[in-house]
């Protein structure tokens, strides 16, 4: 059952019950009014009969004065000459409202040998109307109060699941993995509960992915430190040792060595220094490529792709760049470079592809990146892990969007889109061809 049907059903039942109560009250009031009118008419007939046929001595009965003294007549005031005239007193409520009817004089009517004085008596009709008004207003007040109470009760019951939903959201905000939602009878709250459970599942996955990424970042950091320490020890350490040995030989034999031998030692020192400089440049390029900024992004990407081509892998790499790449800051340039670097590494390690293409284009307010290959494509159940998770985190931090889709021609297509400052973007120039 949905919330609308429950509210309409409850309120409809309430209104039907109140209408039935009002109908019963009106029927009872109508019955009472009919009985009063019939009785008043009967008494008026009896009064008129008593006026036309006075009681005989053989069968004495109530006199006309006695019958009039009993009263019970409605809308009329009848008296005999022996009775005092009535004093007209307007109803106080109608007098205060200015609705009191004017006083009407009596009319003398002779019936048989009896003289009767008849005058209108509005007080009985006024009292009857006021009683009906009080009855109607009492019914309406009862109806109004009951409707408010039942509406409050229905709304309180109908919105009770909201408190459960609020409590579940508070549990999620405190970091609890399970929202602990009960089963709801109403469809609307059931859909909200399923959405909250889906949100809780997504939060659990995101938290797990965050923990995996943190572990991977720590592992990568330690691997880089070990690799840097190994390169410093194995390569630069040996070169520095050779420099130290050559310098020590010169220091010990500087006075005895002939000029050709000194020149040879100097050449050895120059060679070892050049080797040390090349090793240092290679290590710095691994940590952060030289010239990686907005204006040097295109050149750095060419070097990256050319470097993979020079490793003689079985993949034919090509690069398609739109010139100029404007509106790109240094942070975005680094993000684009790292995403391309990780995508090419994954293509070499896992794709088994024969061709891999990198495309970068800057349009109005948008930088588009695409890395596609013709390899194995996505696994049967792809998950964000490893390098893919790192790429997604980088793209998210840059305010972009990353999609990994199957390539229409077979293989994998990685697409990333990054927002650019509107004032800095320019129309893209004709694309540059593939690398030679």
WOVENPE-V19021 format. One record per backbone hydrogen bond with DSSP energy under -1.0 kcal/mol. NH is the residue of the N-H (numbers start at 1). CO is the residue of the C=O. Records with the same first field share a line. If there is no record, write none. Layout:
NH->CO  CO
This chain:
6->2
7->3
8->4
9->5
10->6
11->7
12->8
13->9
14->10
15->11
16->12
17->13
18->14
19->15
20->16
21->17
22->18
23->19
24->20
25->21
26->22
27->23
28->24
29->25
30->26
31->27
32->28
33->29
34->30
35->31
36->32
37->33
38->34
39->35
40->36
41->37
42->38
43->39
44->40
45->41
46->42
47->43
48->44
49->45
50->46
51->47
52->48
53->49
67->63
68->64
69->65
70->66
77->119
79->117
83->80
95->91
96->92
97->93
99->94
107->118
109->116
111->114
114->111
116->109
117->79
118->107
119->77
121->75
126->122
127->123
128->124
129->125
130->126
131->127
132->128
133->129
134->130
135->131
136->132
137->133
138->134
139->135
140->136
141->137
142->138
143->139
144->140
145->141
146->142
147->143
148->144
149->145
150->146
151->147
152->148
153->149
154->150
155->151
156->152
157->153
158->154
159->155
162->159
163->160
165->161
166->162
167->163
168->164
169->165
170->166
171->167
172->168
173->169
174->170
175->172
176->171
190->186
191->187
192->188
193->189
194->190
195->191
196->192
197->193
198->194
199->195
200->196
201->197
202->198
203->199
204->200
205->201
206->202
207->203
208->204
209->205
210->206
211->207
212->208
213->209
214->210
215->211
216->212
217->213
218->214
219->215
220->216
221->217
222->218
223->219
224->220
225->221
226->222
227->223
228->224
229->225
230->226
231->227
232->228
233->229
234->230
235->231
236->231
237->232
239->235
240->236
241->237
242->238
243->239
244->240
245->241
246->242
247->243
248->244
249->245
250->246
251->247
252->248
253->249
257->253
262->258
263->259
264->260
265->261
266->262
267->263
268->264
269->265
270->266
271->267
272->268
273->269
274->270
275->271
276->272
277->273
278->274
279->275
280->276
281->277
282->278
283->279
284->280
285->281
286->282
287->283
288->284
292->289
293->291
300->296
301->297
302->298
303->299
304->300
305->301
306->302
307->303
308->304
309->305
310->306
312->309
316->354
318->356
320->358
322->360
326->324
333->329
334->330
335->331
336->332
337->333
338->334
339->335
340->336
341->337
342->338
343->339
344->340
345->341
346->342
347->343
348->344
349->345
350->346
356->316
357->372
358->318
359->370
360->320
361->368
363->366
366->363
367->418
368->361
369->416
370->359
371->414
372->357
373->412
374->355
376->351
388->385
390->386
391->387
392->388
393->389
394->390
395->391
396->392
397->393
398->394
399->396
400->395
401->417
403->415
405->413
407->411
410->407
413->405
414->371
415->403
416->369
417->401
418->367
420->365
425->421
429->323
432->321
